[in-house]
């Protein structure tokens, strides 16, 4: 099968970007809400027929009330999930119940890559090797490094982002070569936001990603260990992290995929993460330093944002404009109607991976 080009590629990307299962539909929440209403109405009728709560039995009333309330809670959760797209498929639910299970022909494993000297205790990392990895011992693979948002875990890229199934579909169509995916932790647990910086007095997350994780992956997996075959990407604060880390280390990454990124780590990070140092803040704000930085090597940047996010679209477009003005290859996309959610990233990911594929196929 040859490389899918033109309208064929466009159709494939559009199909992958708009895969909507029943779990991303408000139908589930609506059905659950109706069930809760039926349970509630039924309980009220039973109480009336019995002549009051005391005659029906307090225990019966409480149990039925708890059941109705529980279904309401499930309905709310279903509506939230339909909006955010965190569990888009039954396979994603299965991964939540039984982690480290790939939904495709590849293999997904959880490893710990600790770096105590950098303040990284656990170093939880999800590593995906594509179909054929074990049966092709002489083959080496490019690597796509991904950073989750905050709060979040590395497994989110497989549950909510569907990166494994999307990557394999694009690989079968030869839009992108088979690749290893490394979903990296935040450096400080699922709930604590480091903005993926070298935190003053805290975890040195940027150094951990660039010095420790890459070295570990290159030592333990059959990678092509050069910048031309490395991609770094992220969502939300992880999108900012991918952009900031990637631009700081042009010698390590040739391609950056930033979904819903920010142009700076946020003013609150000055004191909370950077020791009150405004110079450090500016040095970690792509929106400020892109216009004057030294592009010692060219970089390809994919920027993706939801069309319903308002000012975010303008801010991300400004980043695209600044990078383009500095002579870098930039692809800027707006996902119509999408908010700042995993649904937005899942919609943009096929296009981002195809963008990365252009570089990885050339490999130079």
N, C-alpha and C positions, 0 to 999 in steps of 0.2 A: 504494500500500500504506500503510495507516495504522499508527500506533504500536502495537507489540505490547504488550499489557497483560495483567495477570492471569496465568492459568495458561499462556498462550502464551509470555509473557516468562519465566516460571519455567522452562518446559521448555527454552527456548533457552539460558538461562544455565546450567542444569544440563548441557546437552549440551556447551556450550563448555568448561565447567569440568572435564569428565571425558573429554576426548578422549585416548585412550590408543592410541598406535600400537605397532607391534611393537618399536620401539627403547626404549620405556619398560617393556617386559616383560622379566622375567628369562629368557624363553625363548631369546633370542639368546645370552646368556652361557652358558646350559646347553648349547645345541647346540655352541658353540665349545669348551666344556670337554670334552664327549664326543669331539669331533674330536681334541683334544689327547691324550686318553686312548688313542684308537685309534692315533694316531701313535706314542705312547710304547710301547704294547704291541707294535705292529708292529716297532719298532726293537729291542726286547729279543728278540723271536723271531728276527729276522734275525741278530742277534749270536750267539745260541745255535746257530742252524743253521750259521752260518759257522765256528763253533768259536772264537769270540772276536773282540774288537775289531780285533786286528792283521790277522786274515785277511779280515775284511769290509772293512777300510780305515778308517783314522782319519778321513780327510776325509769319507767317507760318513757315519760315525757323528756327527761334529760337525755337519754340515749338517742331518741329520735331527733331531738334538737341538735345534739352534737353531730349526728349524721348529716343533717341538712346544712349545718354550718360548715362542716368539712367539705361538702360538695361545692358550696359557695367559694371556699378558699381554693379548691381545685379549679373552679371556673375562672377566678381572678388570675391564678397562675397560668392558665391556658391562654387567656387574653394577653397577658404580659409576654408570654413566649411567642405568640403570634406576631406581636409587635417587634420584639427584639430578635427573634429567630435563633435563640440559643440552642434549642433542641429541634431542629427542622425535620428530622426523619426518625423512623423507628430505630434505625441503626445508631443514631446519635443517643437515643435513650438507652440502647443496649450498651454503648460505650460508657455511659454514666454509671450503669449498674455494674459493669465488668470492664474497668479501665484497661488500657493498653491492648485494645483489640482493633485491628484495622478493619475497615468496612469494604476493602477491595482486595486485590490479589497480592498486595505488598505485605510487609510485616511491620508492626508498630511495637516498640518496646520502650519502657520507662527506665531511665538510668539516673543515677545521682552523680553529679560532677562537682564535688565540693571544692572550695578554695578558702580555707579558714584564714589564710593570711590576707585575703581581700575582703573578709567579713561575710563570705558566702558559706553558710553552714551546710545546707542540703544540696542546693544546685539541681533541683528537679528538672529533668529534661526529657522530652518525648522525641524519639528518633524513628523515622519512617524510612525503610529501605524498599525500593520498588520491586515489583514482580520481576523475577529473573536474577535478582541480586545473588542469591545463594548458588544458582546453577551456572553463573558466569564468573568464575573466580578470577579470570584475567581482565575483567572489565573494570574501569574506574568511572566514577560518577561526579557530576557537579553537585553542589550543595546549596540548598535554599535555607537560610537561617531566618526564623520567624520569632517575633516578640509579641506577646499578648498585651492586651490593655490591662488597666487596673481599675477595679479588682479583676482578677482572672488567673487562669492556670494555663500551662503549655497545652494541655489536652483540649482546650477550647478550639484550637485550630482544626482539630479533627472532628469534634462534636458539632460545633457551630459553623466553622469555616468550610468544612467538607474539603479540606485541601487535598486529602489523599485521593478521593474519588474524582475530583476535578482534575488533578494532575494526571491520573491514569487515563482519563478520557482524552486529554490533550496529547498524552504520550502515544496512545494508540493511533491518533491522527497525525503524528509526527509534527505537531505544532511546537512541542518542546521535547528535548531528549529526556530519557529516564533520569530522575534526580533523587538524591537523598534529601529528606526534609528534617531539619533540626528545630524543634519548637522549644525555645529557651524560657527559663523561669524569670521572675521579676528580680530575683536577688534578695528579696526581703519578705517572702511569703505572699500568699494570694491576695491579701487585703492591703498591705502597706505599699504606698506609691513612692518609688524612688526616682521616677522619670528616667530610669536607666542611665543615671549619671554616676560619676565618681563622687559619692556623697561625702562631704566634709565630716569627718568623725564617724562615718558609717560605711556601708558596703560600697566597694569600688566596682560598680556594675559594668560600666563601660570597659574597663580594663579586663574584667572577668570574661565578658563576651569575646573580646578581641584577642586576648593572650591565652586564656585557659580553655574556653570552649572550642575554639578553632583547632588548637593544638591537640586536644583530646579526640576530636572527630577525625582529624587527619591521621592520628596515630592508630585509631581503632577501626576505621572504615576505609574502604577503597575509594578515596576521593581523588579528584584532580586538584591538587593543592596549589592553586594559583588564583589570583584575583579575577581572571577572566571567567572562571567557573564558580564564582561565589556570588550569591545574591543575599541581601539582607532586607527583610520586610517586617511590617508591623501594623497593628490596628490601634487607633485612638492615641493614648499616651505611648503605646508601642510603635505607632506610626511616626510620632515625633522622635522616639528613640531610634528607630531605624534610620530616619533622615539624619539625625544628629550624629549617631555613631558612624553611619556610612560616609558622611561628608568629612568627618574627622579622620577617617582611615581609608583614603582613596587607594592605598597600596594593598588593601585586603579585599575590597568589594568593587565589582564593576557595575553592579546594578542595585538600585534601591526601589523597593515597592512600599509606598506609604499610603495606607488607607485611613481616611479621616484624621490626618495628622494635624499637629499644632506647629506654629512657627517658633515657639519658645516654651520653656518648662513651666510657665506660669509665675506671676509675681510672688506668690506665696512660697516658691521654692528658694528664693534668695536667702531668707533666714532659716527655713526648715531644712534645706538640703545643701546649701552652698555657703554656710557660715557667714551670711551677710555680705558676701563679696560680689559687688555689682559687675566687676570685670569678669568673674567666672560666669555670671549669668549671661552676659553678652556673648561670651565665648561658647556658650551652649544654646544660643538662640539663632537658628538658621535664618530666620526672618531678618536678623541684623547682619550676620557675618557673610552671607552668600555674596553680597555685592562687592566685598573686598577680599574674599579668601583667594588663596593661591590654588588653582586647580592644576596640581602637578600631574595628574592623569585624568583623562575624561571619564565621566560617569553618566550612566543612563538612569533616569529617574521617572518612575511612574507614580502619579499623584491622583488619588481617587477620593471623591467626597459625595455625600448624599445631597440631592437637590433640594430636600426639604429642611436643610440645616441652616438656611439663612446666611448669616455673616460668615459661617465657615467656608462657604463656597468662595466668597470674595478673598478670604485670607489664603486659602489653598491656591487659588488662581494667582495671587500675588507671588507666592513661592515659585510657581511654574514660570511666571514671567521673569522673575529674577534669575532663575537658573538658565532659562533660554537666552537671556541677555548675556550671560557669561559663556555662551557657546556650548552648553551641555544639551544632550538629547533628552527631551522631556515629552511625556505623554500625560495630558491632563484630561480626566474624565469626571463627569457628573452623572451620578446614578439617579435618574428621574424619580421623584417621589420618595426617595429613601431618607431615613433619619440617621442619627449617629448610633447605629446598632450593628450587630453581627449580620443582619440581613443585608445591609449596605455592602459590607466587606465580601460576603458570599457572592453578591451580584457582580462586584468589580474584580474578584479574584481571577476568574478565567482570563480576563483581558490583561491583568497584571502578569499572570504566568506566561501568556502568549508573548507579551512584551519582553519578559526575561528570556523566553525561548529564542528570540532573535539573536541575543548575545550568546547564549549558551551553545547554540548550534555552530556559531562562528568560532567561539573559543579562542579569542585572541585579544 
